[in-house]
Amino acid sequence: MNALVIYRSLLSERDKNEFGYPEWDAAQKMLWVFIEKALEAGEESIADEIVDELYSLSDCGCTLEDEAVKADLEMLEKYGFGSRADKVRELWLIFLPARFAKSK
């Protein structure tokens, strides 16, 4: 089974549970373990999924200071995907202020 299929299956299992409940937390921990192993193995598709997740977090109003954002960026950097993390930060800093300016 390829990494992307496993990743999406783990996401699906996690999303069957209510956010903040122990079952969701346990499923999220399993997902993070898988993500770390996949990134360590150089899985480009999983790095792409993490980048997509970071953009989704931005859309939800998270900032570069939020723990979930920091954790994802650190994982990308730790396992050799630092250029992707840098690109996310760069785009975040360019587009995030513009989004807030429009909402005022």
JOKAQUI-V580304 format. One record per helix or strand of 3 or more residues. SS is the DSSP state (A for helix, B for strand). FROM is the first residue (numbers start at 0). LEN is the number of residues. Records with the same first field share a line. If there is no record, write none. Layout:
SS = FROM-LEN, FROM-LEN
This chain:
A = 2-13, 21-19, 43-16, 66-12, 81-22
